[in-house]
Amino acid sequence: MYLDIARFLLGKFLMGMGNGKNRFLSCVVNAVQYMGRVTAIKAIRLFSLIVISGTFFVLSSSWRSPVIALPPPEDTPEEILRTKIIIEARSPIDGESLTAAEYIQLQAQLQLAPPPKLDPKIREQIFLLRLRKTLLQFFPFLNF
């Protein structure tokens, strides 16, 4: 129903009723006479919505703004980075930059001589602190 009303309004508007200056006004007057007041108001709102939406669409499509969602052109794509062979590494001890040969030597040394173990008293203290933290999560009202 509203599409028929919008077609009627558009047809009258494009036919050039009146002297050219008051095309829209004469179209509105004809619509009110033809359809009744409430229906004409709804049709005019629909027609206005169509005109405004169309204008906005045409104007927004003509704007040539750069796309900001794309990465900068100098950025290397992840697919290419995945295929690169890594020839440098970081030391697991102090984070120092190492070559591949130095990294292999360091890994061999760490496997031969593992890091020293903690004192059993310190290990027990850490275990008790972790146990306390877990118990406080389940029983927050306990203060121990």
Stockholm file with secondary structure:
# STOCKHOLM 1.0

chainA/1-144         MYLDIARFLLGKFLMGMGNGKNRFLSCVVNAVQYMGRVTAIKAIRLFSLIVISGTFFVLSSSWRSPVIALPPPEDTPEEILRTKIIIEARSPIDGESLTAAEYIQLQAQLQLAPPPKLDPKIREQIFLLRLRKTLLQFFPFLNF
#=GR chainA/1-144 SS CHHHHHHHHHHHHHHTCTTSTTHHHHHHHHHHHHHCHHHHHHHHHHHHHHHHHHHHHHHHHHCCCCCSSSCCTTSCCHHHHHHSCCCEEECTTTCCEEEHHHHHHHHHHHHHSCCCCCCHHHHHHHHHHHHHHHHHHHCTTCCC
#=GC SS_cons         CHHHHHHHHHHHHHHTCTTSTTHHHHHHHHHHHHHCHHHHHHHHHHHHHHHHHHHHHHHHHHCCCCCSSSCCTTSCCHHHHHHSCCCEEECTTTCCEEEHHHHHHHHHHHHHSCCCCCCHHHHHHHHHHHHHHHHHHHCTTCCC
//
